[in-house]
Structures are given as C-alpha cells and as structure tokens.
Amino acid sequence: RRLHGLLNRPLMITEFSFRGTENRSNNANTKGADCTVPTQAERGRRYTAFVGSWLNEPYLLGAHWFQYFDQ
C-alpha cells in the first residue's frame, strides 16, 4: 500500500516463495529467500495467507511464484 501510494501505479508481486525443509529433492533449503518452513502443509498455509492478504487490493495486477531449487 505504501509503495502504491508513492508511485500511484499498478503493482505486481514478483518472485516470492516459502522454502520447505520437508521435500523430495533432499535440498536442505539453507540458502535463498529468508522464509523457511518445516512442512509442505505449512508452505501451503503461508502461500494462502500471503496471497489472500492482497487479493482484494485493486492496484495489484498479479503475482509470480518463484520456484527454482525446491522442485
């Protein structure tokens, strides 16, 4: 909201993710974005809460889920 207020332009949320230590890749997820959760279920809850928190903001055009190592 603060950024939209400064720019007065539509925004897109880009490259966000929640890393999970529980995964099939055996990747410990110790590097990268600073939001690590213990389970895949928690990743889902965090995603739902994060995306749901801005779904009704009229200035947001969309989002991009960034996924690289944790396949």
MOZIKA-V85242 format. One record per residue. N is the residue number from 1. OMEGA is omega as a letter, one per 30 degrees, with the letter a starting at -180 (* if undefined). BURIAL is # if it has 24 or more other C-alpha atoms within 12 Angstrom, else .. Layout:
n=N omega=OMEGA burial=BURIAL
n=N omega=OMEGA burial=BURIAL
This chain:
n=1 omega=a burial=.
n=2 omega=l burial=.
n=3 omega=l burial=.
n=4 omega=l burial=.
n=5 omega=l burial=.
n=6 omega=a burial=.
n=7 omega=a burial=.
n=8 omega=l burial=.
n=9 omega=l burial=.
n=10 omega=a burial=.
n=11 omega=l burial=.
n=12 omega=l burial=.
n=13 omega=a burial=.
n=14 omega=l burial=.
n=15 omega=l burial=.
n=16 omega=l burial=.
n=17 omega=l burial=#
n=18 omega=a burial=#
n=19 omega=l burial=#
n=20 omega=l burial=#
n=21 omega=l burial=#
n=22 omega=l burial=.
n=23 omega=a burial=.
n=24 omega=a burial=.
n=25 omega=a burial=.
n=26 omega=l burial=.
n=27 omega=a burial=.
n=28 omega=l burial=.
n=29 omega=l burial=#
n=30 omega=l burial=.
n=31 omega=l burial=.
n=32 omega=a burial=.
n=33 omega=a burial=.
n=34 omega=l burial=.
n=35 omega=a burial=.
n=36 omega=l burial=#
n=37 omega=a burial=#
n=38 omega=a burial=.
n=39 omega=l burial=.
n=40 omega=l burial=.
n=41 omega=l burial=.
n=42 omega=l burial=.
n=43 omega=l burial=#
n=44 omega=l burial=.
n=45 omega=a burial=.
n=46 omega=l burial=.
n=47 omega=a burial=#
n=48 omega=a burial=.
n=49 omega=a burial=.
n=50 omega=a burial=.
n=51 omega=l burial=#
n=52 omega=a burial=.
n=53 omega=l burial=.
n=54 omega=l burial=.
n=55 omega=a burial=.
n=56 omega=l burial=.
n=57 omega=a burial=.
n=58 omega=a burial=.
n=59 omega=l burial=.
n=60 omega=a burial=.
n=61 omega=a burial=.
n=62 omega=a burial=.
n=63 omega=l burial=.
n=64 omega=l burial=.
n=65 omega=a burial=.
n=66 omega=a burial=.
n=67 omega=a burial=.
n=68 omega=a burial=.
n=69 omega=a burial=.
n=70 omega=a burial=#
n=71 omega=* burial=.
